Amino acid sequence: MIDKENGGTKTVKNLSVEMIMMMIASAANHLQNHKQAINDLNVFPVPDGDTGTNMSLTFGAAAASVKGMEADTPAEVLEALAKASLRNARGNSGVILSQILRGIAGVVQGDEFGVAEIKEAAAGARDTAYRAVMKPTEGTILTVIREVADFAQETYQQAESAEKFLESLLTAGKESLERTPEILPVLKQAGVVDAGGKGIVTLLEGAVLALQQGAPVALSDEAAADAPKAAVTETINEEIRFLYCTEFLIHKEPDRKINQFSAAIKSKGDCMLVIEDEEIVKVHIHTNHPGYVLEQALKLGELTNLKIDNMKYQHEEKIAGQIPAEEPAAEQKKYGFAAVATGDGMRELFKSLHVDRVVEGGQTMNPSTQDLLDAVQAIPAENVFILPNNKNIILAAEQVDALTGKNVVVIPTKHVPQGIAAMMGFSEEDEVEDNVLSMSDMAESVRCGQVTFAARKSSVDGFAIKKGDILGIADGTILCTGQKMDEVCMTLAEQLVTDESGVLSLYYGADASEAEANRIGELLEASYEEMDVSVLYGGQAVYPYLIAVE
């Protein structure tokens, strides 16, 4: 380490509180400086790589929380860092990082932090990270932290000092990272190393650089200006075209088909959802003609659970302050809902399904555990269901329950259409356990595909992909590519639809036009005459189209 006071260098055998604070700040800056390079390691050539962003937001917020804190021991600093990282964890990589920090804090005791303590910290990080993941995948961040911990155990007795020991661990981490493509074939196919592993090596490198130069790595101007905005929870205020939010159940007569009913009402409103099982049809639509909708529904069977709300009246009263924005805290209801979504159309759909809080987020913009906790705390309910609607948000959502006195239940929805279906499976009369089962079943009945543009040249899933190609993706696999949007949508739909499919919904995003969406919808209707095909505005980013089949 550079000795600024006396010149030259000095050996660091034990890390002081001041050194650890400097290393934390340096690691945060170094990760922020390299977050885009980490994002670019995304296996799929789509513009949604966010590992670097998630890890940088998670660690950066935690580092900021301990900056300048008064602490007597390294253990106090590391404990505060771990707690802050959990609340600020974003995405799977951010949650795993928080668990790594938790593992470090859990084993560091006493006033000293030297070679022996670093060895124990590496082991604690490894063990806690592996416990946090139900099905650990090798060739990822987990492999890197495990191999670093194993190396630490094997070599710590030969270490000259804490600084030299950390330098050797950094070398071991870099070597482990370079091996990840040999362990995980999808990385080798894409020609990249693991993004999460790169993130943890970058953090360690930033910490080591601080020790070597006696000061934190400087934050680049570009990195400082590119700091992502925090996720927000918002209520959407827009012009209301259709006044009446109409929903009900149809207890259908045997052999009655819903196709004609859906076709008859679809032109009478928007945000239409018609979900069918063997005996019940659940209907939701925004319309100016609820009487017509009910008349058509009666042709199928008896109606129950009828509810019609004038949304313009409620909206104007709320704006005028005649209805409080939230229920009084004392008036707790049994159930509440928080959903993650991006796009004004998607948010409006969830609000029309009585979701209490919509947390802004999704691909490239994963909300933190704290964002989700804030939403849950604001909902006046004993039991709150969280719909993450993205596989990279599920793990962060699962941390919320331990941070609040409310009963928080995560329905592991991976896409917004699954979240919408889950809400259609909810019943106010059922107990929590029954709702978990019915909502999960409804979510799992939906297959969702995404259509987007390739962000770079790549070779994945047997496709030679050029930048700008249109990709059709489902279940983490590229199913088709092409140059024409309608052709890719049709090919993707063909691979999603099965003999049991009855409903197909096309959600068009912010980068798609209504005219094009309607044209593709007409092609889908012509190809799947026996299915109920709907075109809905989602306004989502990244993916011009989502195709949901149930």
N, C-alpha and C positions, 0 to 999 in steps of 0.2 A: 504494500500500500504506500502511496506517495505521502511523505511527511511534509505537509505544507509549512509548518512552523520552522523546522530545522533543515529542510531540504533532504534529498535522497529518498530512501525507502526504509520502511520498518516492517517487521513481521507482526502479523495480527494473530495472536493465539486465541483470544476470546473476543467475541463481538459485543460491543457495548450497546446500550440503548440508543445512543446517538448514531452509531454505525448502522444499526438495524433500521432506524427511521430513514437514514440516507439511502440504504439499499432498497427499501420499499418504494420511495419516491422515484429512484432511478429505474426500478423494474417497471413501474407504471408508465413512465415516460417512454421507455424503450419499447414497450408493447404497443403503446399508442402510435409511436413512429412507424411501426411495422405491421399494424393491424390490416392494412389493405393487402399487403403481400400474403398475409395469412388467409384473408378472405378469398384470395385468388386461388388458393389450394383446393377449393371446393371440387369434389370429384365430378359432379355434373357440370357441364358447360352452360349453366343457366345463371342469370344475374341475381342470385339469392344467397350467395355465400356470405355467412355472417359470423363464422367462428371467431375471427379476429375482433370484430366489433363487440360480440358478446363478452369475450374474455377481457377486452379492454375496459368496457363499461363496468363489468363486475369488479375487477381489481382496481380500476381507477377510482371508483366511488369509495371502495374500502380504504385505499391509500389516503384519499382526501380526509376521511373521517378520523384517521389517527395522526394526521399532520399536526405537529405542535402540541400533541397531548403530553401531559405530565405523567411520566412513568418511572418507576424505580428499577424495574427489572425487564429483561427481554420478554419474559413470559406475559407480562401485562400488555405489552404492545401487540404481541402475536395473538393474544386472546381477543383484543379489541378488533384487530384486523379480520380475524375469522368470523366474528359475529357480524361485522359490517358487510363482509362478502356474502354471507348467506342472505341477508335482506336485499342485497343489490344484485343477486345472481340472475343472469339472463341466459336463457337457452341451456341446452344440455351441457355444453362446454363450460358455461359459467357456473352451473350448479356443481359439476365435478371439480372445478377449480376451488369453489368454496369448501368442498369436502376435503380437498388436499390441504387447504389452509387450516381447516378444523382439525385435521389429523396432526398437523405440525403443532398447533397450539395445545392439543390434548396431551402431548408427551413432554413438552418443555416446562421444566420446573426449576426453581432456584434462581440464583443471581447470575450464574455463568452460562455462556452459550459458546462453547468451543467445539472441538472435533467430535467428542463423544455425544454431545447434544445434537449436533447436526446429523450424525448417524441415526440417532433415535427419531429425530424429526422426519427424516426421509422414510423411515419404516412406518411411522404414524401416518404420513401422507399416503403411502402405498395402501396400507390396510384400510383406512377410512374411505379412500376413493373406491376401492373394489367393493366394499360393503354397500356403497351407495347405489351401485348399478346392479340390477337384478340379473341381467345376462351380459356379463363383461365380454367385450369384443377385443381380441388381441390385434396388435398392429395399430393401436390408437394411443391417445394420451395415457391410458392406463398402462400400456406396455412400457412406455417411456418412463413413467414414474416408478414402475416396478423394477425395471432394470437399473435405474439410478440408485434406488434403495438397496438392491442386491449388491451393487458395486460398492456402495458406501459400507455395507456390512463386511465385505471382503477386504477392504483396503484401509479402513480408518486407523488401524494401529500403526500404519506406516506414514501417516500424514504428519507433515512438519508443523502445520498451523491451520487455523480455520480458513484463512484465505486460500492457501494452497489446496486444501481439501475441497473447497467449493469450486476451484478451478478444475480440479480433476473430475468432479461430479458433472460440471458443465461439458467437459469433453465426452464423458460417458453418455450424457444425454444426447449430444449431437450424433454420436455413433448409433445410439438406439434409434433415433429419429430416422437416420438414413436407412435403417433396416426395415422400417415399417412397410414399405412396398413389397418386401419379400414375404411378409407375414399375411398381409391383407391384399388379396389379388386385385380388388377393385382399384386400389391405389396404384398398383403397377400398371394396370390397364390404362389408367388416366395419366400416368407419368408424373405423379406427385407424391410427396410425403404426407403424413397425417397432419391436418391443420391444427387439431388440438394439441398434439405432441409438439408441433412447431411453436405453439403459443406458450407452453410451459418451458420450453428451452429458451425462448426469447425472454421470458421473465427472469429465469436464472441468469441469463447472460447480462441482463440489465443490472442485476444485483452485484454480480462479479465485477462488472465494469466500474461500478461505484467504488468498490474496495480498491481496485487497481489505480484509479485516477484520483481518489480522495474527494470526489464530488459526484452528484447524480448526473446521469445522462441528460443532456438538454432536450427539451421538447421542441421539435421542429415547428416552424411557423405553419407549415401545411397541415401537420397533425393537429395543432391547436385549433386551427380554423375549421377542421373537418370533424370536430367532436360531435357525435350523433345527438340528436335531441332526445330528451327523456320521453317515455311513453306517457300519455295522458288519458284520463277517463273523462268522457264528455257526453253531453246530451245534444242530440242533433235538432236544430231548429230550421226547418225548411218549409216551403210552401206545400200545403196539403192538397193534393188533387182529388183524392177519394176520401170522403168524410167518415165513412163508417167501417170501423174494424169489426168484422163479422166472423165469429167462430162458433162451431157447434160439432156435435157428433151425429152421425147417421147410423142407426141400427138397421142395416140394409136387409132387405128381403133376399131369400136364397136366389141365386142365379142372376141377380141384378148386376149389371156392369156399370162402372163409373166413367167409362170413356166419354159417353154422350153428355153426362153431367159436366165433366171437366171442360169439354169443348163448348158447352152452352154458356158457362159463366166466365171463361177466361178473358173474353173481350169486355167484361163488365167491371174490371178493376185491375189491381196489381198486387204484388206480394202474395200471390196465390199459392197455397200449399194444400194438396189433397193426398192424404196418406191412408192407405187401405190395408186392413188385414182380413181374416176370414169373415168376421162378423161386423166390424166397425169401420166407418170411414170418418177420419178427423179432417175437418175443413177449416181453413183460415183464408180470408181474403179481405183486402181493402176495396170498398165499392161504394158507389153512390146509389146502388139499387139493392139493398139487402133483401127486400121483399121478393124480388125476382130470383135471387140466389136461393132463398128458402123454398120458393115454389118449385124450383128445379130439383132441390134436394129431396123434397117430399115424394118425388117419383121413385126414389130408391128405398125409402123406408121411414121409420119414425125418427124424430129429432129430439135430442137431449143436450144438456149443458150449453144451452143457447146463450150467447153473450154478444151484444152489439154496443160499441162505444163510439160516440161522436168525437173523433180525434181533434178536430178544429176547435171545438168548444173547450175540451180539456187543455189543449195547447194554449189558447188565448187566456184562460183563467190562470194557468200556471205562470205565464209571462206577466200578467197583471198582479201577481202576488196573492190572488185569492185562494190558491191551493199551494201549500208549502211544497218546496222542491223535494223534500224528503219527508217520510212519515216521522212523527216524533219518536225519539229513541225509546220512550217507554212503551209505545205501541208495537211490540214485537210480533211479527207474524211467524208462521211456522217455517215457511220456505222462502228463499231468495235465490237469485241467480246472477252470476257474473260471467260474461263471455268475452273472449278476445276476438277482435275482428278489425279489418281495415277496409275502407271503402264506404262511402255514405249509404249506398244501397244495402250492403250487408249489415251495417249498423242499424238501419231503419227496420230491416227484417227482424233482427233480434229484439228491438224495442217493441215491435208489434206483437211479438210472442211473449211479452211481459218479462223480458230480461231486465233486471234492475240497473245493472251497470255494464256498459260496454267499454272494455279497456282497449285503447288503440294499440294495434300490434299485429304481427303475423310474420311473413317472410321478410328478412332483412331488418326487422324491427321487433325483436322479442321483448315483451315487457319483463320487468324484474319481479322477483318474489315480493318486493316491497310494493310495487305498483298493484299487484294482485291483492296483497294484504290490505292496502288502502281501500280498494274497491269492496272487499269483503266487509271491512269495518264500517263502511258507509251504508251498508244494507241492513235495515232493521229487521233481521230475521235470525231465528235460532239455528237453522240449518241452511247453509249456503252451498249451492252447487256451482263449481267452476267448470266452464267449457273452454279448454285451452285452444282447441281448433287448429293445432299445429303440433306435430310430434316433438318439435324442439322447445315447446313451452310446457309440456306435460310435467317434466321433472321439476321445473321451477314452481309450478302450481302445487305440486305435492308437498312442498316445504311449508305452505301457508298454514296448514292445520295446526302445526306445533307452535305457531306464533300468535294464535288468537284463542279466546275462550269459546268461540263459536264452533259448531260442528261443521267442518268443511269437507265436502265430498268432491273429488275430481272425477268427472266422466272423461275418460281419455280420448276425446275426439281429436282426430288428426287433420280434419279439414272443416271449413265453415259449414258446408252442406251436412256433414255429420252432426255438427252442433245444432243446426236447425231441426234435423230429424229427432235428435235427442229431446229437444223441447216439446216436440209433438208427442213424445212418449211419456211426458210427465202428467201426473194426476194429483190434484190437491188433496184428494181423499185418501191416497195411499200413504203408507209409512215409508220412511227413508229407504229401507232395504229394498222394498218392492219397487220404488221409483228408480233406484240404482239399476236394478235388473232390467226394467222396461226401457229406461232411457238408453242404457248401454246396448240393449238388443236393437233398438231403433237406429242408433248410430252405426252399429256394425252391419246393418242391412244396406247401407249406402256405400257404393263404390265411387270413388272420385278420381277424375283425371284432370290434369292441368296441361294447358297449351301455352307455350312461351317461345321466345327466340333464344338461340344459342349465343352466349356471350363470347365464346372463343372457339377456336379449332380444337377438336378433341376426337378421341376414339373410345366410345363407351357402349356397352351392351351390344356389340357387334355392328355399330353404326359408325361410319366415317363422317364426322360432323364438321361442317364449315361454319365459321362465324356468320350469324344472320339466318341460319336454317331455322325452320319452325319445328319445334319438338312437341310430341305428345307423350306425357309421362303419367304413370300410375303406380302406386305402391313402391315408389323409389326406383322404378325401372323405366328407361326410355323405351316406349313401345313402337313409336313411329316417327319419321321425320319427313319433311317435304318443303316445298316452296310456296304452296298455296294454302291459305288459312282454312278454307272450307274443306279441302281434301284431308288435311291433317285432323280436323275436328271429326269428320265422318269416319276416318280410319280408327281414331281413338275410341269413338262411341261404339263402333263395331266390336272392339275388343273388350269393352266394358259390359255390354248388354248380354244377358243370358236368357234362356227360355223362361225363367221365372221373373224377369224384370217387367215392371208395370209402369214405372214413372221415370222420365228422363228430364232433367232440368239443366238448361244452359245458362250459366251466369256470365254476363259479359262485363269486362273490367274498364278501368279508366282509359286504357289505350285502345279500346275497341269501339266502333261506332254502332249505334242502335240499328242503322240500316243493314249493316253487315250481319249483325247478330240475328236480326229477323230473317234475313236470307238463309243463314245457316239453319235457323230453326225450322224454316219451311222444308229444307232438304231432309232434316231429321224426321219431321212429321211424315213426309212422303215415304221414307224408308222404314219407319216403325209405326205403321198405321194402328196397330193394336195397343200402342203405348200412349200414355198421357205425356205429351211433350210441352214444356213451358220454357219461355225465354224471359229471364229475370235480370234486372240491372243490379250488379253487385258493386261496381266501382272500385274493385280491388286492384292493387298495384302488382307488378311483376308478371302476373298471368293474365293475358287478355281474355282468356276463356277458362272457365271451370265447367266440367261436365259431371253431373251427379246422376247415378243410376241406382234405382232401388226397386 
